[in-house]
Amino acid sequence: MTTITSDDLPELIKLIDELGGNTNDERLSQQYIPLNFSYATVVDEFLDPYSEEYLDQQVQLYREIANRPLNQETGELHPVDVGQLVGTANPLGSRDVNHIADYVRALATMLSLSDVGNAARVLDMGAGHGTSSEIFAFAGCKVHAIDIDPALGDLSQRRAAIRGLDIERSLLNFDNLHAIADGAYSAAYFFQSFHHCMRPWELINTLKQKLLPEGVIAFAGEPLQTSWWKNWGLRLDLESLYVARRFGWFESGWSHAFIRDCFERNEMTLTFFNGGLGGTEYGFATKDDEKRAAIVHKAEILGLKEVRSADRADLPQGRYHSEAGERTTLDNHLAFRQRPGAGGALFFGPYTPFSAGTYELSLVAEASAGSEGTLLLDVRSQAGTVKWFQEEIPVPATGSRQTISRTFMLPHAVSDIEFRAFVRPDHQWTVTVPTLRRASPAPE
């Protein structure tokens, strides 16, 4: 694993620029993936994630990464040739059919699930180039698009005028929506834009007032994860570090539990569905129970499943590592497959804070026929020195797949929980990383 600091970012940015800004270039991956970004800023994950103190720490981390003060009015802009893009097939000027098709599919599905009715008025939040606005307007919506970029606003309005699309564009940031009418919209949509909001719980409260009683807030293409933070914070992957340092973008991400709580604080129920942009998830929130039931029913008709139920703990898959295995999938979940002849830790991680309580650990394990011995599972903290659970799991006689569920209890909060699975060289195991369900809080 490569470890870099903020002092190494200029060299990294130069290299990515030489590769045309392509953070997926294989030459870059060979040198920097997997990546660990070591920062000097102090961020206390046990602070109230809604507090100004915690927000200030994340802003300080942004300043360390971006090497500039945070100013979203100037730091979220896109260099764009408006004249060139006015006449292109899509506002991005892209000819990448697969990429654009996935955009259109995700946007159309989000709109379809919302069931907003004829000529609905909708808000397109953080509309950017206007791709989402054009899809919504093409479907018959009256679109009010919100964005802080004047050049992109000009692009969207010029394209709409030529094509006869019902799109109104306002130059506003997420913190200043007072000019938007209350109780007037059927839905507010985010497409790869919600994560630029610094206080999502406040924005949700504002948007709720703009919606009709049965209105929906929905998002797609948003970074839902806990790879770096228990609740929310700046993303520290290669692409996010690049765009923050290169352009000044504020690239945050949240856990499923945290963003769900942001909605619950505003009396809205957030539901997640699979099948979103690039394999990510959709989020739909409403305060109307009948509306939520209708969305769930329509999702089932379209073959989408509700995921991330509220009693599941979300673990940061990006922080799992392996000595003896290679990453794969099993039952559509991250897993590690044992390399032939390799022994040791099949997986270990994710070094995540947990509050006190009883938890149910579940994983799927598959061993090839003829394997011998056991799979050793344990749960530890403090660099492996404190043990909370340990058990040896025998290989099934037939070598078949098995689901393993066990419980363990934490009498107090623990800052660095680590789940581990150990195998011997003569085994042939494939094991998913665990999922967690909170069974109960710790006893008083």
PyMOL commands that set and color helices and strands:
alter all, ss='L'
color gray80, all
select helices_A, chain A and resi 6-18+26-32+52-66+72-75+82-85+97-114+131-138+150-163+194-196+200-210+238-247+256-264+277-279+289-301+317-319
alter helices_A, ss='H'
color red, helices_A
select strands_A, chain A and resi 2-4+35-37+121-125+142-147+167-171+185-191+211-220+232-234+252-254+269-273+282-286+306-307+312-313+325-330+333-338+344-354+357-367+374-381+386-394+401-410+414-423+429-432+435-441
alter strands_A, ss='S'
color yellow, strands_A
deselect
rebuild
show_as cartoon
